[in-house]
Each structure stands twice: as structure tokens, then as C-alpha cells.
Amino acid sequence: MTKVRRVSKLQPMTGQDQLKAWMERTGRTTADTAASLGVNLSTVYRWLDGSRQPSLNQATHMQAITGIPATAWAEPTKETT
């Protein structure tokens, strides 16, 4: 009998996860990131802890600077099966 291995669906990285990864990859601190994006330090902290999401304008600007797609910040939709 052949064993069937279940593969879970991979969830795409959230904007929050992508921003953290970009900061790690580029060696930027939260303060560096805030300065690069032209926002307050507290704004970046809120994005990173998930309590806030960037506005569409902020996400579009962030995409130009970091390469993180603005759509990464969109709320995930529930799949129906």
C-alpha cells in the first residue's frame, strides 16, 4: 500500500512578513525603514505588530521602495470548499 502524504496549502507571505524579511535582508532597522518610507517610527512598529496596515498610498509608495507588492497588505479572503 502506498502512503499518501498530505500537503498543506502554503499561505502567501503577508505584507507584514514581507516587510520583516526585507528589513532583515537589507539590514535596516525600524528607524531606517521609517525614514526610507517617510513615515513615523510608530507607524512602522504598528505595521510590524499587525495592529495597523498601510493605506493604499503608503502601500504603493512602499512597493516602489521595497518591491513588496501593495496587494500583499490586502486582507486575505476566506476560501470556500
C-alpha positions as CSV (number, residue, x, y, z in Angstrom):
1,M,0.0,0.0,0.0
2,T,1.3,3.4,-0.9
3,K,1.3,6.1,1.7
4,V,-0.3,9.3,0.7
5,R,1.4,12.4,2.0
6,R,-0.9,15.3,2.7
7,V,0.5,18.7,1.6
8,S,-1.0,21.7,3.2
9,K,-1.7,24.8,1.1
10,L,1.0,27.3,1.5
11,Q,-0.2,30.7,2.6
12,P,1.4,33.6,0.8
13,M,3.5,35.8,3.0
14,T,1.6,38.8,4.4
15,G,2.8,42.3,3.9
16,Q,3.9,42.3,7.5
17,D,6.0,39.2,6.9
18,Q,7.5,40.6,3.7
19,L,8.4,43.9,5.4
20,K,10.2,42.0,8.2
21,A,12.0,39.9,5.7
22,W,13.0,43.0,3.6
23,M,14.3,44.7,6.8
24,E,16.4,41.6,7.7
25,R,17.6,41.1,4.2
26,T,18.7,44.7,3.8
27,G,19.9,45.2,7.4
28,R,17.6,48.0,8.1
29,T,16.4,49.0,11.5
30,T,12.8,50.1,12.2
31,A,14.1,53.7,12.3
32,D,15.9,53.2,8.9
33,T,12.7,51.8,7.4
34,A,10.5,54.6,8.7
35,A,12.9,57.2,7.3
36,S,13.1,55.4,3.9
37,L,9.3,55.3,3.7
38,G,8.7,58.8,5.1
39,V,6.5,57.7,8.0
40,N,6.8,57.8,11.8
41,L,8.7,55.2,13.6
42,S,5.4,54.2,15.5
43,T,3.7,53.6,12.1
44,V,6.3,51.0,11.2
45,Y,6.0,49.4,14.6
46,R,2.2,49.1,14.1
47,W,2.7,47.6,10.7
48,L,5.1,45.1,12.0
49,D,3.0,44.1,15.0
50,G,-0.1,43.8,12.8
51,S,-2.2,46.4,14.7
52,R,-2.3,48.6,11.5
53,Q,-1.9,48.3,7.8
54,P,-0.6,50.9,5.5
55,S,-3.1,52.9,3.4
56,L,-3.2,52.3,-0.3
57,N,-1.0,55.3,-0.9
58,Q,1.5,54.1,1.7
59,A,1.5,50.5,0.3
60,T,2.1,51.8,-3.2
61,H,5.0,54.0,-2.0
62,M,6.4,51.1,-0.1
63,Q,6.2,48.9,-3.2
64,A,8.3,51.4,-5.1
65,I,10.9,51.5,-2.3
66,T,11.0,47.8,-1.1
67,G,9.5,45.8,-4.0
68,I,6.8,44.5,-1.7
69,P,3.5,44.4,-3.7
70,A,0.9,46.8,-2.4
71,T,-1.6,43.9,-2.7
72,A,0.4,42.0,0.0
73,W,-1.4,44.2,2.6
74,A,-4.9,43.3,1.4
75,E,-7.0,41.3,3.8
76,P,-6.9,37.6,2.9
77,T,-10.2,36.2,1.7
78,K,-11.7,33.0,3.0
79,E,-11.7,30.2,0.5
80,T,-14.9,28.1,0.4
81,T,-14.6,24.5,-0.5
